[in-house]
Amino acid sequence: MADHVAAAPAGSPVPFWINGKEVHSERKFDVVSPASGKVVHASASATEADVRAASDAAANAFKTWKKSPPQVRRDILLKTAEVMGRRKEELSQYMMDETGCTRQWADFNVDTAREFIVDVAGRVAAVEGSIPTLADPNSGGMVLREPFGVVLAIAPWNAPYILGARSVLFPIAAGNTAILKGSELCPRTMWGLCSAFHEAGLPDGVLNLLFHEPANAPAITQMLIADPNVRKINFTGSTRVGRVIGKLAGEQLKPVLLELGGKAPAIVWEDADLDNAAVQCALGAFLNSGQICMSTERILVHKNVRAEFEKKLVGAIDHIFGSQHDAPVLINSLGVAKNKKLIEDSLGKGASLLYGDANAQEASATRMRPVVVSGVKADMDIYQTESFGPTVSLFEIETEEEALRIANDTEYGLSSAVFTEDLRRGLRFAREIETGAVHINSMSVHDESALPHGGAKASGYGRFNTAQGLLEWLRTKTITYKY
């Protein structure tokens, strides 16, 4: 195990982590900053031999890690959080360089990942089995909880410390070992995360890290899922790719935890605190350029307050996001092009712009400022498509039934928000909205260790966080015996 991991030399190729060691590969690909358009470094690209090496290392480490005392795992996790705090500036810089995000978003990622790690460390010793009473008074029984084995974790680029940590944290804390297939868009960031675990004393082979160039994604992913050592898959990403992962895992009869896309609605009722609703909707829609699975995509405003709310929303967007000299950065030009196409289609079918200019010329093709589209109808592409960018749709509603119909008229079901001063109405909405979370009088973007996190419908299944997040990575074993 590593006692100390030095900061990565600037511009050096990003290596894998296999069996506790940095592994360099002759096969590489370039990582380009979406902010500057320049190559920031190269990264190792996995081959079949690298997959086998990572799989063997994880399988061998599982033999001893599954027997490790809870306090050993707890102490390593607490040390990992301490290491990340000490290296916060370095880790945040990796994320800014590779994803083009702001310092605030990068720091928030590091801090939130640390909070998750500390929380899970405190839960490790609380996992327990049971001794049920059996029908035969001369028999006894025990129900044990055991880790699965090697877990394949696949995490995205948009919140890499939060989602990367979460993808391996719960499995490892429960006694599994892991192979993290990191995003090719931010390999140094995920190298930094794994280096913190290793610096904290995580035994060799418990956490292994691989990357691959985009062209190799299908082959490497399929090989990892089919690997006999891999017993469960943990995927966070788009619904489109989640369907592929689920299908491949189903063919291998392997369980999967999926946290996928979203189309989060925010209902603003006529009795809402409109100042608060405007700020929360602006934040929910445009944090990290809207590149969050819980981002607000639909704002449903009661007709009696629509005009006033629109003015306050425009003011909130200007205040929070309008002061930036350069437009916010998206991960690549494809995200910008997708949002501009959605806006063009909606305007061509009768919608109007409440805020922003999708045709504005920015410093690069990867930049785009917030846009609010009003008068969206069901025949427009943006009605069903997750924009995953700085675009939000505004709808006018008059009844609770109409609000719920539009809010639920989507394949997604991850998060949502309701703004009202009547808690009974808020709870009534919350019971009927088909999402994994409903936030009353706060934005749709919310994820913390005290609350289970996951979706409904095409937003996935399974839950992260809390004790339930640990139980996802343990299976029961029944033992009976005669007295």
C-alpha angles and dihedrals in degrees: 000000000000118000093193135006117204122220112270115264110252112265095004118137115268112246131206125249109233123165092346095307135100109249121198123204132207088221111078143163133201124254112213124201110234089209098055102018089228131123107258095185144320126261134211114256118214125242128193089266091056090051091052092048093051092046093050092047092051093046093050093046091051091066091069103022092061088060096048114122115253092242090058091055091043093053093048091051092049090049090050090056090049091050092050091051092051092047096040097121092049094046093046091051091055090055094046092049094050105036102027092233126149124267089247093056093046093049090047089053094052093044094047093047089053091051091053092049093050091047094051091046088061092050099051097087092048095068108109143163127220144241107219125194110251129213092246110070089207093058133073133197143197131197111207127192114221133178118251098232124239114019123200109216121192116187132178135232103243097081099008101167094045097041095034092052093044092051093060103020099075096042093048093045089053092054101264125124122229147214110203113204097202126205115270087220094065111020096147090054092054091042086057092052093050092044089059091056091049094046088053090059104263106168119254114276098016092104120027126179130206135173132185138191114261094253091061096050098104095046097044094043093048091048092051094048092047093047107118091222092060109088104172137016129220114195131177116179144077123346089236093060091037089063089054093047091048092050094049092047091047090055088056093042090238123146119242136200110208129191106178143163131320146204098199117197125207116201114204109194125201093256094051125125092253096196090056093041092052094051094044093047091049091050093042092052102040111029108124088005090296091297096135125104089228095049116136107256101166127041112194110196127189110245092234092064102026097107094047093044092050091056091049092046092052089049092049093050091049092048097047103033107011096078093069111111093207122042116256117271125245121202092257143346091265090070091052092046091049093053093046090051092051090050093047091051093050094047090048089055096050108280122129137215116253094175138008138014117258091193096055113129109238133187091268141005089254095064130087135162125222118287128192117197118200129199097031116177134195094257092062120096092230090061092075105014119093103234095198087195143076096302127106131177125224123212132184116226134179108181136042089240091055092048092051093046093056094039091054097038094101138081089237129084114170110117141349144175136220126195117200138122091222106085092193090058091045091052090046090056091044093056092053103040109098100226137109091243137023120192116201113211094352134082126281092244105088132133125157137158096248093061130064111244128205144096147259131227112359092352089083140251138264127054138258127202133032123046089308089064090060094045089057087071098046128073126199126248119195120214122185129184141175121242 
